[in-house]
Amino acid sequence: MKLHNKKITLAPTDLANFLGCRHQTSLDLAAVNGGEKRPARYGPMIDALREKGMAHEQAYLEQLKASGLTVSEPSGDESPSTGKERTLEAMQSGADVIFQAGLSDDTWSGWADFLKKVDTPSVLL
């Protein structure tokens, strides 16, 4: 959840947090509006889960590359708008997989870990 030009932009994590705990959403809203400090979301258990998740993601990425698929990857830390542009370019180029695809509109923004091309006609190709 971020505030930009007096407009709140939400991420999929914000929806998951809302579904899991509406109080968490009220704390996030208070923080984004400048009233409170954002609650801490870390600790040994969270760190261990994050580490395992990153290792799994990296192993899957390597598996996709080894299978001969063309994989588009980010060049480093990207803003949602840069990620969205890179994602669109990768889609137009016909990449089989886009790793960390940036997706956004006026209300939502986020990153898809893996966006896989399907054999369905589209305006992108």
A tleap script that builds the chain and sets N, CA, C and O, in Angstrom:
source leaprc.protein.ff14SB
mol = sequence {
  NMET LYS LEU HIE ASN LYS LYS ILE THR LEU
  ALA PRO THR ASP LEU ALA ASN PHE LEU GLY
  CYS ARG HIE GLN THR SER LEU ASP LEU ALA
  ALA VAL ASN GLY GLY GLU LYS ARG PRO ALA
  ARG TYR GLY PRO MET ILE ASP ALA LEU ARG
  GLU LYS GLY MET ALA HIE GLU GLN ALA TYR
  LEU GLU GLN LEU LYS ALA SER GLY LEU THR
  VAL SER GLU PRO SER GLY ASP GLU SER PRO
  SER THR GLY LYS GLU ARG THR LEU GLU ALA
  MET GLN SER GLY ALA ASP VAL ILE PHE GLN
  ALA GLY LEU SER ASP ASP THR TRP SER GLY
  TRP ALA ASP PHE LEU LYS LYS VAL ASP THR
  PRO SER VAL LEU CLEU
}
set mol.1.N position { 0.856 -1.169 0.000 }
set mol.1.CA position { 0.000 0.000 0.000 }
set mol.1.C position { 0.899 1.228 0.000 }
set mol.1.O position { 1.738 1.413 0.882 }
set mol.2.N position { 0.696 2.067 -1.024 }
set mol.2.CA position { 1.515 3.270 -1.147 }
set mol.2.C position { 0.630 4.453 -1.480 }
set mol.2.O position { -0.421 4.307 -2.104 }
set mol.3.N position { 1.071 5.627 -1.056 }
set mol.3.CA position { 0.372 6.866 -1.366 }
set mol.3.C position { 1.221 7.637 -2.371 }
set mol.3.O position { 2.387 7.935 -2.113 }
set mol.4.N position { 0.620 7.959 -3.525 }
set mol.4.CA position { 1.321 8.695 -4.562 }
set mol.4.C position { 0.345 9.685 -5.175 }
set mol.4.O position { -0.707 9.295 -5.681 }
set mol.5.N position { 0.692 10.963 -5.131 }
set mol.5.CA position { -0.190 12.025 -5.641 }
set mol.5.C position { -1.587 11.958 -5.012 }
set mol.5.O position { -2.600 12.085 -5.700 }
set mol.6.N position { -1.615 11.759 -3.709 }
set mol.6.CA position { -2.858 11.711 -2.924 }
set mol.6.C position { -3.776 10.553 -3.309 }
set mol.6.O position { -4.975 10.593 -3.034 }
set mol.7.N position { -3.216 9.524 -3.943 }
set mol.7.CA position { -3.989 8.350 -4.332 }
set mol.7.C position { -3.283 7.109 -3.802 }
set mol.7.O position { -2.069 6.964 -3.940 }
set mol.8.N position { -4.057 6.220 -3.197 }
set mol.8.CA position { -3.496 4.979 -2.666 }
set mol.8.C position { -3.431 3.937 -3.776 }
set mol.8.O position { -4.402 3.717 -4.499 }
set mol.9.N position { -2.271 3.301 -3.896 }
set mol.9.CA position { -2.072 2.193 -4.823 }
set mol.9.C position { -1.928 0.925 -3.995 }
set mol.9.O position { -1.168 0.879 -3.028 }
set mol.10.N position { -2.665 -0.094 -4.390 }
set mol.10.CA position { -2.673 -1.353 -3.651 }
set mol.10.C position { -1.883 -2.422 -4.381 }
set mol.10.O position { -1.717 -2.367 -5.599 }
set mol.11.N position { -1.399 -3.394 -3.624 }
set mol.11.CA position { -0.684 -4.547 -4.173 }
set mol.11.C position { -1.432 -5.814 -3.757 }
set mol.11.O position { -2.238 -5.776 -2.828 }
set mol.12.N position { -1.176 -6.920 -4.427 }
set mol.12.CA position { -1.828 -8.173 -4.036 }
set mol.12.C position { -1.629 -8.509 -2.562 }
set mol.12.O position { -2.517 -9.090 -1.938 }
set mol.13.N position { -0.491 -8.155 -2.005 }
set mol.13.CA position { -0.245 -8.393 -0.581 }
set mol.13.C position { -1.269 -7.660 0.281 }
set mol.13.O position { -1.687 -8.172 1.320 }
set mol.14.N position { -1.673 -6.467 -0.146 }
set mol.14.CA position { -2.667 -5.710 0.608 }
set mol.14.C position { -4.006 -6.446 0.635 }
set mol.14.O position { -4.690 -6.454 1.658 }
set mol.15.N position { -4.377 -7.059 -0.479 }
set mol.15.CA position { -5.614 -7.836 -0.513 }
set mol.15.C position { -5.498 -9.058 0.398 }
set mol.15.O position { -6.422 -9.360 1.153 }
set mol.16.N position { -4.372 -9.755 0.327 }
set mol.16.CA position { -4.170 -10.923 1.197 }
set mol.16.C position { -4.198 -10.515 2.672 }
set mol.16.O position { -4.786 -11.211 3.500 }
set mol.17.N position { -3.565 -9.392 2.995 }
set mol.17.CA position { -3.586 -8.911 4.377 }
set mol.17.C position { -5.004 -8.593 4.823 }
set mol.17.O position { -5.385 -8.915 5.949 }
set mol.18.N position { -5.794 -7.963 3.953 }
set mol.18.CA position { -7.178 -7.617 4.282 }
set mol.18.C position { -7.999 -8.879 4.545 }
set mol.18.O position { -8.770 -8.941 5.502 }
set mol.19.N position { -7.825 -9.876 3.691 }
set mol.19.CA position { -8.583 -11.117 3.862 }
set mol.19.C position { -8.173 -11.855 5.128 }
set mol.19.O position { -8.991 -12.530 5.754 }
set mol.20.N position { -6.901 -11.724 5.504 }
set mol.20.CA position { -6.414 -12.402 6.702 }
set mol.20.C position { -6.687 -11.643 7.986 }
set mol.20.O position { -6.888 -12.254 9.036 }
set mol.21.N position { -6.696 -10.308 7.918 }
set mol.21.CA position { -6.857 -9.510 9.134 }
set mol.21.C position { -7.214 -8.076 8.763 }
set mol.21.O position { -6.353 -7.310 8.330 }
set mol.22.N position { -8.463 -7.718 8.931 }
set mol.22.CA position { -8.895 -6.366 8.568 }
set mol.22.C position { -8.228 -5.305 9.441 }
set mol.22.O position { -8.042 -4.166 9.014 }
set mol.23.N position { -7.876 -5.683 10.647 }
set mol.23.CA position { -7.180 -4.742 11.523 }
set mol.23.C position { -5.816 -4.375 10.913 }
set mol.23.O position { -5.373 -3.231 11.006 }
set mol.24.N position { -5.159 -5.366 10.287 }
set mol.24.CA position { -3.881 -5.096 9.612 }
set mol.24.C position { -4.059 -4.012 8.556 }
set mol.24.O position { -3.210 -3.132 8.411 }
set mol.25.N position { -5.171 -4.077 7.815 }
set mol.25.CA position { -5.451 -3.080 6.783 }
set mol.25.C position { -5.646 -1.701 7.402 }
set mol.25.O position { -5.183 -0.702 6.851 }
set mol.26.N position { -6.325 -1.641 8.540 }
set mol.26.CA position { -6.517 -0.338 9.179 }
set mol.26.C position { -5.175 0.236 9.655 }
set mol.26.O position { -4.964 1.447 9.595 }
set mol.27.N position { -4.274 -0.626 10.126 }
set mol.27.CA position { -2.948 -0.163 10.531 }
set mol.27.C position { -2.143 0.310 9.322 }
set mol.27.O position { -1.439 1.317 9.397 }
set mol.28.N position { -2.249 -0.420 8.204 }
set mol.28.CA position { -1.554 -0.009 6.979 }
set mol.28.C position { -2.091 1.328 6.467 }
set mol.28.O position { -1.321 2.190 6.044 }
set mol.29.N position { -3.402 1.494 6.506 }
set mol.29.CA position { -3.996 2.763 6.071 }
set mol.29.C position { -3.532 3.922 6.942 }
set mol.29.O position { -3.219 4.999 6.436 }
set mol.30.N position { -3.487 3.697 8.255 }
set mol.30.CA position { -3.009 4.742 9.162 }
set mol.30.C position { -1.556 5.088 8.844 }
set mol.30.O position { -1.176 6.259 8.879 }
set mol.31.N position { -0.745 4.082 8.536 }
set mol.31.CA position { 0.665 4.328 8.233 }
set mol.31.C position { 0.822 5.081 6.922 }
set mol.31.O position { 1.608 6.024 6.840 }
set mol.32.N position { 0.080 4.675 5.892 }
set mol.32.CA position { 0.219 5.316 4.597 }
set mol.32.C position { -0.288 6.762 4.632 }
set mol.32.O position { 0.176 7.598 3.857 }
set mol.33.N position { -1.223 7.055 5.515 }
set mol.33.CA position { -1.741 8.416 5.657 }
set mol.33.C position { -0.921 9.241 6.646 }
set mol.33.O position { -1.277 10.380 6.950 }
set mol.34.N position { 0.177 8.670 7.150 }
set mol.34.CA position { 1.111 9.414 7.982 }
set mol.34.C position { 0.801 9.444 9.460 }
set mol.34.O position { 1.454 10.173 10.206 }
set mol.35.N position { -0.174 8.677 9.906 }
set mol.35.CA position { -0.542 8.730 11.311 }
set mol.35.C position { 0.186 7.758 12.205 }
set mol.35.O position { 0.350 8.024 13.395 }
set mol.36.N position { 0.623 6.647 11.669 }
set mol.36.CA position { 1.234 5.595 12.485 }
set mol.36.C position { 2.442 5.018 11.765 }
set mol.36.O position { 2.627 5.204 10.563 }
set mol.37.N position { 3.246 4.320 12.530 }
set mol.37.CA position { 4.359 3.601 11.939 }
set mol.37.C position { 3.845 2.254 11.436 }
set mol.37.O position { 3.047 1.604 12.111 }
set mol.38.N position { 4.296 1.834 10.258 }
set mol.38.CA position { 3.864 0.571 9.678 }
set mol.38.C position { 4.287 -0.584 10.586 }
set mol.38.O position { 5.418 -0.606 11.071 }
set mol.39.N position { 3.393 -1.540 10.820 }
set mol.39.CA position { 3.734 -2.673 11.688 }
set mol.39.C position { 4.886 -3.499 11.104 }
set mol.39.O position { 4.997 -3.651 9.887 }
set mol.40.N position { 5.729 -4.022 11.975 }
set mol.40.CA position { 6.854 -4.850 11.536 }
set mol.40.C position { 6.337 -6.191 11.032 }
set mol.40.O position { 5.442 -6.791 11.629 }
set mol.41.N position { 6.909 -6.647 9.935 }
set mol.41.CA position { 6.511 -7.940 9.365 }
set mol.41.C position { 7.767 -8.776 9.123 }
set mol.41.O position { 8.036 -9.204 8.001 }
set mol.42.N position { 8.511 -8.996 10.166 }
set mol.42.CA position { 9.710 -9.795 10.022 }
set mol.42.C position { 9.987 -10.499 11.334 }
set mol.42.O position { 9.365 -10.212 12.356 }
set mol.43.N position { 10.897 -11.390 11.289 }
set mol.43.CA position { 11.279 -12.197 12.432 }
set mol.43.C position { 11.922 -13.461 11.910 }
set mol.43.O position { 11.971 -13.671 10.699 }
set mol.44.N position { 12.412 -14.302 12.790 }
set mol.44.CA position { 13.120 -15.509 12.357 }
set mol.44.C position { 12.271 -16.424 11.456 }
set mol.44.O position { 12.772 -16.952 10.463 }
set mol.45.N position { 11.014 -16.608 11.794 }
set mol.45.CA position { 10.150 -17.483 10.993 }
set mol.45.C position { 9.901 -16.881 9.609 }
set mol.45.O position { 9.998 -17.578 8.599 }
set mol.46.N position { 9.584 -15.605 9.566 }
set mol.46.CA position { 9.344 -14.933 8.289 }
set mol.46.C position { 10.613 -14.934 7.447 }
set mol.46.O position { 10.552 -15.168 6.240 }
set mol.47.N position { 11.765 -14.676 8.070 }
set mol.47.CA position { 13.037 -14.685 7.342 }
set mol.47.C position { 13.316 -16.060 6.746 }
set mol.47.O position { 13.759 -16.161 5.602 }
set mol.48.N position { 13.061 -17.122 7.513 }
set mol.48.CA position { 13.288 -18.486 7.025 }
set mol.48.C position { 12.344 -18.818 5.868 }
set mol.48.O position { 12.765 -19.423 4.882 }
set mol.49.N position { 11.088 -18.434 5.979 }
set mol.49.CA position { 10.129 -18.677 4.898 }
set mol.49.C position { 10.511 -17.909 3.639 }
set mol.49.O position { 10.443 -18.443 2.532 }
set mol.50.N position { 10.911 -16.661 3.813 }
set mol.50.CA position { 11.326 -15.843 2.670 }
set mol.50.C position { 12.537 -16.472 1.978 }
set mol.50.O position { 12.582 -16.544 0.750 }
set mol.51.N position { 13.506 -16.921 2.755 }
set mol.51.CA position { 14.706 -17.540 2.201 }
set mol.51.C position { 14.365 -18.807 1.416 }
set mol.51.O position { 14.886 -19.016 0.321 }
set mol.52.N position { 13.498 -19.647 1.967 }
set mol.52.CA position { 13.086 -20.867 1.262 }
set mol.52.C position { 12.313 -20.523 -0.007 }
set mol.52.O position { 12.492 -21.170 -1.038 }
set mol.53.N position { 11.471 -19.525 0.062 }
set mol.53.CA position { 10.702 -19.107 -1.102 }
set mol.53.C position { 11.606 -18.587 -2.211 }
set mol.53.O position { 11.394 -18.899 -3.382 }
set mol.54.N position { 12.606 -17.803 -1.852 }
set mol.54.CA position { 13.551 -17.264 -2.841 }
set mol.54.C position { 14.363 -18.395 -3.478 }
set mol.54.O position { 14.612 -18.374 -4.683 }
set mol.55.N position { 14.772 -19.371 -2.684 }
set mol.55.CA position { 15.538 -20.503 -3.215 }
set mol.55.C position { 14.677 -21.316 -4.185 }
set mol.55.O position { 15.155 -21.737 -5.238 }
set mol.56.N position { 13.424 -21.534 -3.835 }
set mol.56.CA position { 12.506 -22.267 -4.709 }
set mol.56.C position { 12.295 -21.505 -6.018 }
set mol.56.O position { 12.325 -22.098 -7.097 }
set mol.57.N position { 12.084 -20.212 -5.921 }
set mol.57.CA position { 11.879 -19.369 -7.096 }
set mol.57.C position { 13.101 -19.420 -8.011 }
set mol.57.O position { 12.957 -19.541 -9.228 }
set mol.58.N position { 14.285 -19.331 -7.444 }
set mol.58.CA position { 15.521 -19.366 -8.235 }
set mol.58.C position { 15.697 -20.723 -8.911 }
set mol.58.O position { 16.108 -20.788 -10.070 }
set mol.59.N position { 15.391 -21.805 -8.197 }
set mol.59.CA position { 15.506 -23.148 -8.780 }
set mol.59.C position { 14.539 -23.314 -9.947 }
set mol.59.O position { 14.891 -23.907 -10.966 }
set mol.60.N position { 13.331 -22.798 -9.805 }
set mol.60.CA position { 12.346 -22.893 -10.885 }
set mol.60.C position { 12.792 -22.061 -12.084 }
set mol.60.O position { 12.630 -22.490 -13.227 }
set mol.61.N position { 13.344 -20.894 -11.840 }
set mol.61.CA position { 13.858 -20.045 -12.914 }
set mol.61.C position { 14.945 -20.788 -13.695 }
set mol.61.O position { 14.942 -20.779 -14.926 }
set mol.62.N position { 15.857 -21.418 -12.994 }
set mol.62.CA position { 16.931 -22.175 -13.645 }
set mol.62.C position { 16.365 -23.355 -14.435 }
set mol.62.O position { 16.871 -23.678 -15.510 }
set mol.63.N position { 15.326 -23.997 -13.914 }
set mol.63.CA position { 14.683 -25.111 -14.611 }
set mol.63.C position { 14.054 -24.630 -15.924 }
set mol.63.O position { 14.163 -25.306 -16.947 }
set mol.64.N position { 13.404 -23.478 -15.895 }
set mol.64.CA position { 12.796 -22.926 -17.107 }
set mol.64.C position { 13.857 -22.622 -18.155 }
set mol.64.O position { 13.682 -22.935 -19.333 }
set mol.65.N position { 14.957 -22.011 -17.727 }
set mol.65.CA position { 16.047 -21.688 -18.655 }
set mol.65.C position { 16.649 -22.965 -19.251 }
set mol.65.O position { 16.916 -23.031 -20.451 }
set mol.66.N position { 16.856 -23.970 -18.409 }
set mol.66.CA position { 17.460 -25.225 -18.862 }
set mol.66.C position { 16.567 -25.959 -19.854 }
set mol.66.O position { 17.057 -26.747 -20.663 }
set mol.67.N position { 15.271 -25.710 -19.800 }
set mol.67.CA position { 14.346 -26.372 -20.720 }
set mol.67.C position { 14.335 -25.712 -22.097 }
set mol.67.O position { 13.647 -26.179 -23.004 }
set mol.68.N position { 15.101 -24.620 -22.256 }
set mol.68.CA position { 15.224 -23.961 -23.545 }
set mol.68.C position { 14.244 -22.828 -23.790 }
set mol.68.O position { 14.206 -22.284 -24.894 }
set mol.69.N position { 13.453 -22.457 -22.799 }
set mol.69.CA position { 12.512 -21.349 -22.957 }
set mol.69.C position { 13.261 -20.016 -22.936 }
set mol.69.O position { 14.285 -19.888 -22.265 }
set mol.70.N position { 12.751 -19.029 -23.668 }
set mol.70.CA position { 13.331 -17.689 -23.588 }
set mol.70.C position { 12.735 -16.993 -22.374 }
set mol.70.O position { 11.516 -16.898 -22.232 }
set mol.71.N position { 13.603 -16.512 -21.510 }
set mol.71.CA position { 13.180 -15.912 -20.248 }
set mol.71.C position { 13.634 -14.459 -20.204 }
set mol.71.O position { 14.819 -14.168 -20.366 }
set mol.72.N position { 12.693 -13.554 -19.984 }
set mol.72.CA position { 13.002 -12.139 -19.790 }
set mol.72.C position { 13.132 -11.898 -18.290 }
set mol.72.O position { 12.265 -12.299 -17.513 }
set mol.73.N position { 14.214 -11.246 -17.889 }
set mol.73.CA position { 14.456 -10.974 -16.472 }
set mol.73.C position { 14.669 -9.479 -16.246 }
set mol.73.O position { 15.133 -8.774 -17.142 }
set mol.74.N position { 14.328 -8.992 -15.045 }
set mol.74.CA position { 14.580 -7.579 -14.751 }
set mol.74.C position { 16.072 -7.300 -14.690 }
set mol.74.O position { 16.875 -8.187 -14.398 }
set mol.75.N position { 16.430 -6.050 -14.970 }
set mol.75.CA position { 17.845 -5.666 -14.949 }
set mol.75.C position { 18.299 -5.260 -13.558 }
set mol.75.O position { 19.490 -5.029 -13.353 }
set mol.76.N position { 17.417 -5.169 -12.621 }
set mol.76.CA position { 17.739 -4.757 -11.256 }
set mol.76.C position { 16.471 -4.244 -10.609 }
set mol.76.O position { 15.370 -4.608 -11.024 }
set mol.77.N position { 16.611 -3.404 -9.598 }
set mol.77.CA position { 15.430 -2.835 -8.950 }
set mol.77.C position { 14.699 -1.941 -9.941 }
set mol.77.O position { 15.274 -1.007 -10.500 }
set mol.78.N position { 13.436 -2.238 -10.144 }
set mol.78.CA position { 12.631 -1.471 -11.091 }
set mol.78.C position { 11.432 -0.869 -10.382 }
set mol.78.O position { 10.908 -1.441 -9.427 }
set mol.79.N position { 11.012 0.274 -10.851 }
set mol.79.CA position { 9.770 0.863 -10.380 }
set mol.79.C position { 8.634 0.110 -11.073 }
set mol.79.O position { 8.862 -0.530 -12.100 }
set mol.80.N position { 7.417 0.174 -10.532 }
set mol.80.CA position { 6.296 -0.485 -11.208 }
set mol.80.C position { 6.114 -0.029 -12.653 }
set mol.80.O position { 5.786 -0.846 -13.513 }
set mol.81.N position { 6.320 1.268 -12.940 }
set mol.81.CA position { 6.136 1.732 -14.316 }
set mol.81.C position { 7.218 1.173 -15.238 }
set mol.81.O position { 6.921 0.799 -16.373 }
set mol.82.N position { 8.464 1.110 -14.776 }
set mol.82.CA position { 9.537 0.529 -15.578 }
set mol.82.C position { 9.304 -0.966 -15.759 }
set mol.82.O position { 9.503 -1.501 -16.849 }
set mol.83.N position { 8.884 -1.637 -14.697 }
set mol.83.CA position { 8.581 -3.064 -14.781 }
set mol.83.C position { 7.449 -3.346 -15.751 }
set mol.83.O position { 7.486 -4.331 -16.489 }
set mol.84.N position { 6.448 -2.486 -15.751 }
set mol.84.CA position { 5.319 -2.646 -16.672 }
set mol.84.C position { 5.790 -2.475 -18.117 }
set mol.84.O position { 5.379 -3.233 -18.995 }
set mol.85.N position { 6.644 -1.490 -18.368 }
set mol.85.CA position { 7.178 -1.266 -19.716 }
set mol.85.C position { 8.005 -2.467 -20.171 }
set mol.85.O position { 7.856 -2.933 -21.301 }
set mol.86.N position { 8.879 -2.971 -19.291 }
set mol.86.CA position { 9.712 -4.131 -19.627 }
set mol.86.C position { 8.834 -5.345 -19.900 }
set mol.86.O position { 9.110 -6.114 -20.821 }
set mol.87.N position { 7.791 -5.522 -19.118 }
set mol.87.CA position { 6.885 -6.652 -19.297 }
set mol.87.C position { 6.201 -6.578 -20.654 }
set mol.87.O position { 6.129 -7.578 -21.369 }
set mol.88.N position { 5.700 -5.405 -21.014 }
set mol.88.CA position { 5.040 -5.240 -22.306 }
set mol.88.C position { 6.020 -5.498 -23.455 }
set mol.88.O position { 5.671 -6.161 -24.432 }
set mol.89.N position { 7.243 -4.973 -23.338 }
set mol.89.CA position { 8.260 -5.210 -24.375 }
set mol.89.C position { 8.564 -6.702 -24.505 }
set mol.89.O position { 8.691 -7.219 -25.615 }
set mol.90.N position { 8.678 -7.389 -23.371 }
set mol.90.CA position { 8.966 -8.824 -23.392 }
set mol.90.C position { 7.804 -9.602 -24.008 }
set mol.90.O position { 8.025 -10.568 -24.738 }
set mol.91.N position { 6.583 -9.193 -23.722 }
set mol.91.CA position { 5.419 -9.847 -24.316 }
set mol.91.C position { 5.419 -9.641 -25.828 }
set mol.91.O position { 5.162 -10.575 -26.586 }
set mol.92.N position { 5.707 -8.424 -26.260 }
set mol.92.CA position { 5.715 -8.117 -27.688 }
set mol.92.C position { 6.851 -8.843 -28.412 }
set mol.92.O position { 6.723 -9.165 -29.594 }
set mol.93.N position { 7.947 -9.100 -27.722 }
set mol.93.CA position { 9.074 -9.800 -28.346 }
set mol.93.C position { 8.833 -11.302 -28.419 }
set mol.93.O position { 9.569 -12.014 -29.101 }
set mol.94.N position { 7.814 -11.788 -27.726 }
set mol.94.CA position { 7.483 -13.210 -27.773 }
set mol.94.C position { 8.176 -14.047 -26.717 }
set mol.94.O position { 8.245 -15.267 -26.860 }
set mol.95.N position { 8.695 -13.431 -25.657 }
set mol.95.CA position { 9.358 -14.197 -24.596 }
set mol.95.C position { 8.417 -15.271 -24.073 }
set mol.95.O position { 7.220 -15.040 -23.909 }
set mol.96.N position { 8.981 -16.461 -23.812 }
set mol.96.CA position { 8.172 -17.564 -23.292 }
set mol.96.C position { 7.776 -17.330 -21.839 }
set mol.96.O position { 6.666 -17.662 -21.422 }
set mol.97.N position { 8.698 -16.756 -21.078 }
set mol.97.CA position { 8.468 -16.525 -19.645 }
set mol.97.C position { 9.004 -15.151 -19.288 }
set mol.97.O position { 10.085 -14.761 -19.730 }
set mol.98.N position { 8.245 -14.423 -18.488 }
set mol.98.CA position { 8.718 -13.142 -17.963 }
set mol.98.C position { 8.837 -13.308 -16.456 }
set mol.98.O position { 7.845 -13.522 -15.759 }
set mol.99.N position { 10.061 -13.206 -15.970 }
set mol.99.CA position { 10.335 -13.337 -14.537 }
set mol.99.C position { 10.191 -11.969 -13.895 }
set mol.99.O position { 10.750 -10.985 -14.380 }
set mol.100.N position { 9.439 -11.910 -12.800 }
set mol.100.CA position { 9.153 -10.660 -12.097 }
set mol.100.C position { 8.487 -9.653 -13.035 }
set mol.100.O position { 8.953 -8.524 -13.192 }
set mol.101.N position { 7.394 -10.086 -13.650 }
set mol.101.CA position { 6.637 -9.230 -14.568 }
set mol.101.C position { 5.944 -8.124 -13.784 }
set mol.101.O position { 5.229 -8.389 -12.817 }
set mol.102.N position { 6.161 -6.890 -14.207 }
set mol.102.CA position { 5.522 -5.742 -13.559 }
set mol.102.C position { 4.139 -5.515 -14.150 }
set mol.102.O position { 3.985 -5.383 -15.365 }
set mol.103.N position { 3.143 -5.470 -13.289 }
set mol.103.CA position { 1.757 -5.264 -13.704 }
set mol.103.C position { 1.179 -4.113 -12.891 }
set mol.103.O position { 1.347 -4.073 -11.672 }
set mol.104.N position { 0.494 -3.171 -13.555 }
set mol.104.CA position { -0.080 -2.052 -12.798 }
set mol.104.C position { -1.158 -1.346 -13.595 }
set mol.104.O position { -1.210 -1.413 -14.823 }
set mol.105.N position { -2.024 -0.662 -12.843 }
set mol.105.CA position { -2.989 0.276 -13.409 }
set mol.105.C position { -3.122 1.409 -12.394 }
set mol.105.O position { -2.223 1.597 -11.574 }
set mol.106.N position { -4.199 2.156 -12.425 }
set mol.106.CA position { -4.326 3.304 -11.520 }
set mol.106.C position { -4.536 2.921 -10.056 }
set mol.106.O position { -4.290 3.737 -9.168 }
set mol.107.N position { -4.984 1.704 -9.792 }
set mol.107.CA position { -5.289 1.307 -8.421 }
set mol.107.C position { -4.381 0.211 -7.890 }
set mol.107.O position { -4.035 0.210 -6.708 }
set mol.108.N position { -3.996 -0.714 -8.744 }
set mol.108.CA position { -3.225 -1.878 -8.325 }
set mol.108.C position { -1.858 -1.889 -8.991 }
set mol.108.O position { -1.707 -1.442 -10.128 }
set mol.109.N position { -0.883 -2.394 -8.288 }
set mol.109.CA position { 0.415 -2.667 -8.895 }
set mol.109.C position { 1.037 -3.842 -8.168 }
set mol.109.O position { 0.805 -4.052 -6.978 }
set mol.110.N position { 1.819 -4.593 -8.896 }
set mol.110.CA position { 2.458 -5.750 -8.283 }
set mol.110.C position { 3.394 -6.427 -9.259 }
set mol.110.O position { 3.613 -5.960 -10.377 }
set mol.111.N position { 3.935 -7.529 -8.810 }
set mol.111.CA position { 4.915 -8.278 -9.584 }
set mol.111.C position { 4.471 -9.728 -9.635 }
set mol.111.O position { 4.250 -10.356 -8.600 }
set mol.112.N position { 4.341 -10.258 -10.852 }
set mol.112.CA position { 4.071 -11.681 -11.021 }
set mol.112.C position { 5.422 -12.384 -11.038 }
set mol.112.O position { 6.298 -12.022 -11.823 }
set mol.113.N position { 5.597 -13.380 -10.187 }
set mol.113.CA position { 6.878 -14.079 -10.156 }
set mol.113.C position { 7.219 -14.624 -11.533 }
set mol.113.O position { 8.329 -14.426 -12.028 }
set mol.114.N position { 6.263 -15.312 -12.155 }
set mol.114.CA position { 6.465 -15.887 -13.480 }
set mol.114.C position { 5.207 -15.660 -14.302 }
set mol.114.O position { 4.110 -16.028 -13.882 }
set mol.115.N position { 5.363 -15.062 -15.458 }
set mol.115.CA position { 4.262 -14.870 -16.398 }
set mol.115.C position { 4.625 -15.692 -17.631 }
set mol.115.O position { 5.609 -15.407 -18.314 }
set mol.116.N position { 3.811 -16.721 -17.907 }
set mol.116.CA position { 4.126 -17.642 -18.998 }
set mol.116.C position { 3.232 -17.383 -20.200 }
set mol.116.O position { 2.026 -17.171 -20.071 }
set mol.117.N position { 3.852 -17.407 -21.368 }
set mol.117.CA position { 3.135 -17.209 -22.627 }
set mol.117.C position { 2.253 -18.431 -22.890 }
set mol.117.O position { 2.631 -19.566 -22.599 }
set mol.118.N position { 1.077 -18.169 -23.444 }
set mol.118.CA position { 0.168 -19.243 -23.836 }
set mol.118.C position { -0.063 -19.162 -25.342 }
set mol.118.O position { 0.110 -18.105 -25.949 }
set mol.119.N position { -0.450 -20.276 -25.931 }
set mol.119.CA position { -0.703 -20.319 -27.374 }
set mol.119.C position { -2.121 -19.881 -27.685 }
set mol.119.O position { -2.951 -20.681 -28.118 }
set mol.120.N position { -2.390 -18.614 -27.462 }
set mol.120.CA position { -3.676 -18.015 -27.768 }
set mol.120.C position { -3.417 -16.716 -28.528 }
set mol.120.O position { -2.597 -15.907 -28.095 }
set mol.121.N position { -4.095 -16.505 -29.643 }
set mol.121.CA position { -3.858 -15.263 -30.391 }
set mol.121.C position { -4.116 -14.030 -29.527 }
set mol.121.O position { -5.028 -14.011 -28.700 }
set mol.122.N position { -3.293 -13.002 -29.738 }
set mol.122.CA position { -3.484 -11.759 -29.013 }
set mol.122.C position { -3.006 -10.599 -29.873 }
set mol.122.O position { -2.399 -10.805 -30.924 }
set mol.123.N position { -3.278 -9.396 -29.429 }
set mol.123.CA position { -2.840 -8.200 -30.161 }
set mol.123.C position { -1.346 -7.940 -29.976 }
set mol.123.O position { -0.781 -7.081 -30.653 }
set mol.124.N position { -0.700 -8.675 -29.064 }
set mol.124.CA position { 0.711 -8.440 -28.777 }
set mol.124.C position { 1.639 -9.093 -29.791 }
set mol.124.O position { 2.795 -8.685 -29.908 }
set mol.125.N position { 1.170 -10.090 -30.522 }
set mol.125.CA position { 2.026 -10.760 -31.509 }
set mol.125.C position { 1.399 -10.730 -32.866 }
set mol.125.O position { 1.976 -11.246 -33.824 }
savepdb mol mol.pdb
quit
